[in-house]
């Protein structure tokens, strides 16, 4: 039965990819690429967006953002190794333009073709134009590391990037974050981080057979494992089950301490160390809200 499901998945992906490849690309609203980026603001966005955790090899923390050589993101479609995103012109993104950077984060399109959703462009697409410019400025200001990351280990047919055209038409809905006028500024900030730049939704949501998130299942956990491994539900019901109140969730994001006085380990431990512990108190509060 599992083999049959994979055969069906391959047929659907190939058929969708070939049939849609020549059609209009899936792209969000045009961005203002004349904005001047602020590297200092962008340095915070590097931490808010989880760049350090994914793009730094845990066995070589000195090579910040230089991609990974030893640890990849294991998925049912293969293992993806986050690339070097330092300012290196040979191994990183030092030769990229703001337009190329924007296309990668906004539309999942890189110089080499369609990007795989192991890179959460479906969340980064919600970033504002100014945030894109600021983040680009910060990455261009990093120390260049001229060592390329490990190539992806993805078998046929999933190593054919053009098939992502079909996947995008099925599961990718590029747009910018729109605040809910019925909610507070704090609530809206928290939702933006969870569904947008912080992309909690990427790891804490179940994936269907083709790797998409089914609408309505967001944040209900991923028992099968995804880009972040197996993850628990972080809906209100899921957090209540884990005995998290807002203060307890803020505590976890700050220092990794759980309500049971345990410590977050594994992937979440890295997220706390490299990301959430370095967020502002206001952002941690907003996410908890």
N, C-alpha and C positions, 0 to 999 in steps of 0.2 A: 504493500500500500504506500509506503513512504517513497519507494522508487517511482511509482506511478505519479505521485504528487509532484515529484521533482521533474518528471518528464513533462507534465502539464505546465509546470512553472516555466520551464525552458521554452516550450512552444509559445506560451503567452508572451514572455519577454521578447523573444526573437520576433514574433509576429508583430507585436506592438512597436518594437523598435524600428523594424524595417518599414512598417506601414506609416509611421509618423515622422521618421527621420527627416524627410524632405519637406514637411509641413512647417508652419510658423513655430519657431522656438518658444518654449515656455519662459517668459521673462516678465519681471515686475515693472513697475513704473520707472521711467527714466530718472536718473539721479543727476544732481548738480555736481559736476566734477571740477568746477572752478573754485570750490571752497579750499581755503588754506587749512591744513591740518595742524593741530597742536599736539606735539609729541608727549608733553606732560600729561595732558588729559588722556591721550592714547595709551600711556603706560598703565593707567588704571584699567582701561578697557581690555588690555591684555590679560589681566587677572580676572576681570569680570567674565570674560568670554571663555575662560578655560584653556587658553592657548598654551600656557606653561605645562599643565598636566599632560596634555596630549602630545605636544611637540618637543618634549624634552625626554631624552632617554633616562630612565630611572637609574641606570648604572653609570651615567656620566652627566651628573647634574651641572657640572661646570660648563658644559656646552649647551647653554640655555637656548631653547627654541631651535636647536639644530636637527630636529627630527629624531627618529628612533632607529637603532640598529638591532636591538635585542628583543624588544617587546612590541608586538603588534596588537591591533584590535581584531580579535577573532570573531567571525560571524559565520553563518551557514553558507555564505557565498565565497569565503576565503579569508585570508588574514591581510589586514590593511596596516601599513606602516606609515604613521604621520610624517610628512615631509619636512625638510629643513625650511624654516621661514625666517631665517636671519637675513641680514642685509647683504649676504654673499651674492655676488653677481654670477658666480658659476654654479653654486650648489643650492642657493636660497632664492629669495625673491627680490634681490637687490636690483635686478635689471627690469623688474616689472614697472608698469605705469599705474597710476591711480585708476585708470579705466579698466585695466586688466584685473587689478585687485578687487575693484567694485564688482566686476562680472563674476568673479569667483565666489564672493560672499553673498551677492544678491541673487545670482541666477545659476550658480553651480557650474560655471563655465571657466575652465582654465586654459592656458596656452596650449596644453596637450589635448584638449577636448573636454567632454563632459566629465565632471567630477563625481565621484561616488558619494552616496549619502552617509558613509561613515564620517565624512566631513559634514557637519551639520549646517549646510547652507540653507536648508529649509527653515532653520531658526534665525540664522544671521541675516536673512533677507529682511527681517523686521527692523534692523538697525536704521537709524536716521542717516541722512547724507553727511552730516557733520561728524557723526561717530565713525563712519567709514573713512573719512579723510583723516581724522585724528588717529585711528588705529593704524592706518597706513604710515603716517608720519612716525609713529612710535616704532613700528617694525623696521622702517628704513634707518632708524637711529640705533638699532641694536648692533652688538659686536658681530661682525661677519665670521661665520664658521664655514670653511670651504669643503666640508665633508658631506657628501650626499647621504641621504637616508637610505635605508634598506628598501628595495623595490617591493611592491605589493606581491603577495603570493595568492593569486586568484586564477582559478582554472577556467578553461573554455566551458560555456560561452560567456561567462560573466566577466571575462577579461576584455571583452569587446565594448569599448566605451560608448560607441554609438547607440548601443541598446538602452543607455540611460535616457535617450530621448523619449522612448516609450514609457519608461518608469516615471519620468517627470510629468508627462501628460496624465498619468494615472494618479500620482500621489503628491506632486509638488504644486503649491499654490503661492507663488511669490507675491509679497505685498509688504507694506510698511505697517508698523504697529499703530493701531488706532485706539486711543483711550476710550474707556466706557464712561460716558458722562454721568451715569447714575452711581458711579463708585468714586471713592476718594482718590486723591493723588497718590497716597501711599499704596493703596490696593493696585492701582494701575501700574505703578513702578514695579511692584512685586510680580504682577502678571507678565510684564514685559521681560523681566529677568528670567522667570521660569520658562516661558514659551519662546522668548527671543534670545538675547545674547548669552544668558547663562545656560540655555538649552537643557534644563533639567528634564524636559519632556523627551529629549532624545534617548536618554538611557532608561528613564523610569516609565516607559510605555511599551506594551506588547507590540510585536511586529507580526504582520501577516506573512503568507507564503512568499511574497515577493519583496519583503523587507519594508513595506509601508506601514504607517501607523493608521489603524482604522479610526475614523472619526468617532468620537465619543469614548474611546478607550484611553485617552491621554492620562498619564500619571497613575494608571492603575497597576503599575509594576510590570516587570518582565521576568517571569519565572523560567523562561526558556533561554535567557541570556541574549544580550545584544552587544552593541559597541562598548557598553560599560560592564558587561557580564550580567549575572542575575541581579535584579534590583527589586526592592519592595515597592508597594504602592505608597504614594505620597499625596493621595487625595486626603480630604479631611477624615474620612472613614479609616483610611489606612494609617494615618498618623495617630488617630485616637486609639486604634488597636495596638500601636506601639507605645502608647502612653506618652505621646508628645503633645504638650500644649504649646502655644506660641513661644513662651520663654524657653521651653526645652528645646525647641527647634533652633532658636537663635543660639543657644548654648552649643548645640551640635555644630552649627555652621561656624562658630567662633573658635572652638578648641577641640572639637571632635568628641566631646563627652556626651554619652547617651543618657536617657532618664534612668537606666539601670546602673549608672556609674561605670559603664564599660567605655571603650574607646573605639571610634570608627577605624576600621582597618581596610586593607585591600584598596580597591579603586576609590572608594569614598574617603578613605584616609588620605589618599593623595590629593583628592579634590579639596579637602579641608585645608591641608598643609599648603598647597600651591595656589588656591583660589579663595575660598570663602572666608578663611581666617584673615585675609588681607582686604576684604571688602569693607566698606564703611558700615558702622553700626546701623545707619539708616537703611542701607540696602538689605542687610540681614533681617531687619525688622519687617521690611516691605515683603520679602519673600515669605516670611513666616505668616504675615497677614494674608 
